Amino acid sequence: MNVTVTDLDGRVVHLTWRPGQPVPAPLVASQPGGRPVHQLPDTYRLGSWAGNFGVRPEDLTELDGAASLDQNLRDGVVTLPDVGADPLTCYLHRAVGGQPGARLLVGATRPEVPTLAELVRLAVGLGLALTVTATDHSRNAGDPRLVQGDSWEVTVGLPGLPVDPAAPPTRNTPEAAIAFCLEYLDLMVLRSVPDDPTLPIRVPQAPRPITVDDSVPLVRQLARHHPGQPVAVHFDGVTCQLHLRERDGVRHLTTASTLPAALTELGLHSG
């Protein structure tokens, strides 16, 4: 199997992985059904190559479709079908699945996108509402079977609709979530056009530009307070609403004029 990691700007790393080679792959966990989970050395952990390109492991994507790279491929983790199976062979079968010519192309670039605060101002200026959903997975730290880090989703919609946190958010980084949102922003702008031809089309404007703080660390602060549960921060241009997705639905936490003020009401932000 051949693996190419590139930043699409001249820097490239080519790796050749062959089954049958003896490699140390210690047992690191067991699945609930008893199947063993092994971890391969750094050479097979694509996340360990991210630093060569100045990006985070979470920034790695599959160039075919730009989907986030599978966490197991980033960390060199494989679940064996039975105790006697060879970890490297099983890992390569998993890695090569669906890849033409047994070649995996990996992008090592960080999305060049506006900040979350800038995107909020843009959405509100277009007459839309924006919802940021995040889930903190810190309780999973050290367990290779479970999702690590945090997950994000950024969506825009028409104001006045019920807030619906993503369940679950699927992007590895805020930047990836922003990039995905921007890719479909034009469709939401079209949906905001009234079906009734007698109604006026909303004119994008921001007569009093709203002030939006650096939102990512504040959203992370809220998510850390509710680990494992999707939290949503909803901006509608007038208020900032905080919501929590629970097993039986969505719970409204608080509403304030700004995100810092909303967190202060929950006792999570001191200024």
PERAJO-V917734 format. One line per field, one symbol per residue. psi: psi as a letter, one per 30 degrees, with the letter a starting at -180 (. if undefined). burial: I if it has 16 or more other C-alpha atoms within 10 Angstrom, else O. Layout:
psi->???
burial->???
This chain:
psi->kkkkklgghfkkkkkjkklfkjkkilkflkleffkkklklleegjffffeffgglleffklkfifglkkkeeeefhkkkkfleflkeeeeeeeeefkgjkghkkkkkikkkjllleeeeeeeeefggllkkkkkkkgfffkfjfflklblklkkllaklflkkikkjlkfkfleeeeeeeeeegeeeeeeffkkejffkkkkkklieiklkkljeeeeeeeeeffikfkkkkkkkgfelkkklkklegakkkelkafleeeeeeffgfkg.
burial->IOIOIIIOOOOIOOIOOOOOOOOOIOOOIIOOOOOIIIIIOOOIIIIIIIOOIOIIIIIIIIIOOOOIIOIIIIIIIIIIOOOOOIIIIOIIOOIIOOOOOOIIIIIIIIOOOOOIOOIIIIIIIIIIIIIIIIIIIOOOOOOIIOIIOIIIIIIIIIIOOOIIIIOIIIIIIIIIIIIOIIOOIOOOIOOIOOOOOOOOOOOOOOOOOOOIOOIOOIIIOIIIOIIIIIIIIIIIIOOIIIIIIOOOOIOOOOIIOIIIIIIOOOOOOOO
